[in-house]
Amino acid sequence: MQETKHSVIIEQRKLISVSGVESVNSFSEVRIVLTRVGGEKMSVVGTDLKITSFSKASGAFTAEGLITGVQYGGKGLAARIFK
């Protein structure tokens, strides 16, 4: 699978901004599942999560709440970084 460029910015575990998002698959107060451009799934997990903005045209996504983790596919962020 070809990697597509994107960025993830988490500010003080309260705000997350992600670029390169194609769609929001599902969301709840504890998990938001996104599809990135290229088809890879990404999950944001935490508590009291709510989507504050999403633009399909630009691929920009933001959410707020207490962010406790980010997962790509079935792997956590640390597993993805330190492969």
Steps between C-alpha positions, in 0.01 A plus 500: 500500500631843412545731797321833479624806687299624793557668832365445850527777758385442858493805725512434876301178448188717452497580127598290200545621142552254215564576134446259211165365624266359238200416721370456854380139528356506851513706815405484864615666821780242533614424140507673163587286196638679195608387154809675372560576133629171363252293702688444826285507816593714798332513841508773763415371848422689818211633705246774430613513135311719257575600144545875468561515123549284192546609140487222243629744235821587688530183712529707820354346817494625861351360819517583869472307825751305709712318241659182633623339180523481123495171307582427138315192380530265797832638624562773755696812408817375675497178297472703179782741591743236627455231235 
